[in-house]
Each structure stands twice: as C-alpha cells, then as structure tokens.
Amino acid sequence: MKYPFLTLDDETEIVHSEMLPDGKVEVYIEKPDEKDCFHNASCFIPGYKWKNINGFTDDEIKKYQEIIESTAHLILNFAQKGGFENASGF
C-alpha cells in the first residue's frame, strides 16, 4: 500500500509504503512531464538507496534526497502507523 506524504509546488508527489518486513520504507517520487508523461524514482530508507530513476536529473535527485533526509523520521513513523491519517488520528 502507498500512502500520500507530500505534494511540492511543481506537482511532484511524494508517497511512501508501509514498513516492509526488512524494516525499510519505499519512498516513491513522481512528477508530471508534458513530453514523457511522468518522471519517477524510488528511494528506500533508511539507507537512501535509489532505484528505478526515470527522467530525473542528478540535481533533482539531490534535491529529493535532501527532502527525504529531512523528513525521514516522519515517513518512518507514518509507515509504521498506516500513513499520516492514521498517525495523526484524523
């Protein structure tokens, strides 16, 4: 299951998985693109291992890495509790 986490000003969506059996969480990033439909990538935390990078530049991945690093504690917490809505009690 994927849980919404953050939408950036440029319509980039950041979602995350539930906590996987190995203790990792997949953070999935998707950005609409007029030519290619979508750019996307996955980052597994903790460890920040990137996979399946499609359409993003190295600078964009660096920017997303900074966002993920600064919010990893929240993502890991939400992943254990079934997403933001369950963690926040809404």
TITILO-72784 format. One line per 8 residues: their letters; for each residue x, y, z of C-alpha. Coordinates in steps of 0.05 Angstrom, whole numbers, padded with zeros to 5 digits. Layout:
BEGIN
A> X,Y,Z  ...
This chain:
BEGIN
MKYPFLTL> 00000,00000,00000  00023,00071,-00015  00008,00130,00030  00009,00203,00007  00061,00245,00042  00077,00310,00006  00059,00349,-00057  00110,00401,-00079
DDETEIVH> 00095,00466,-00115  00115,00436,-00183  00063,00380,-00174  00115,00329,-00153  00082,00276,-00110  00119,00240,-00054  00086,00177,-00026  00112,00121,00017
SEMLPDGK> 00099,00048,00030  00082,00015,00096  00141,-00012,00136  00169,-00071,00097  00188,-00136,00132  00262,-00116,00129  00248,-00051,00166  00254,-00007,00104
VEVYIEKP> 00204,00040,00073  00199,00055,-00002  00192,00129,-00017  00164,00139,-00087  00170,00205,-00125  00130,00222,-00187  00129,00286,-00226  00085,00300,-00287
DEKDCFHN> 00121,00317,-00351  00089,00342,-00416  00136,00301,-00461  00146,00236,-00422  00081,00234,-00381  00116,00223,-00314  00186,00223,-00284  00193,00176,-00225
ASCFIPGY> 00241,00144,-00176  00243,00103,-00113  00286,00113,-00051  00289,00062,00005  00300,00088,00075  00337,00082,00120  00399,00077,00076  00376,00123,00020
KWKNINGF> 00384,00071,-00036  00355,00098,-00101  00324,00052,-00154  00286,00058,-00219  00304,00131,-00233  00267,00152,-00296  00272,00223,-00325  00301,00259,-00264
TDDEIKKY> 00368,00295,-00268  00423,00285,-00216  00407,00354,-00188  00333,00336,-00180  00351,00271,-00144  00398,00310,-00098  00340,00358,-00081  00293,00300,-00067
QEIIESTA> 00346,00266,-00025  00350,00328,00018  00274,00329,00026  00272,00255,00045  00331,00261,00093  00298,00320,00129  00232,00284,00136  00254,00211,00143
HLILNFAQ> 00235,00208,00216  00164,00227,00198  00160,00179,00139  00185,00121,00182  00136,00138,00237  00077,00144,00188  00097,00079,00153  00091,00041,00219
KGGFENAS> 00022,00071,00234  -00012,00065,00166  00002,00134,00137  -00008,00205,00160  -00083,00200,00171  -00076,00141,00219  -00016,00170,00254  -00049,00237,00265
GF> -00116,00210,00288  -00157,00245,00234
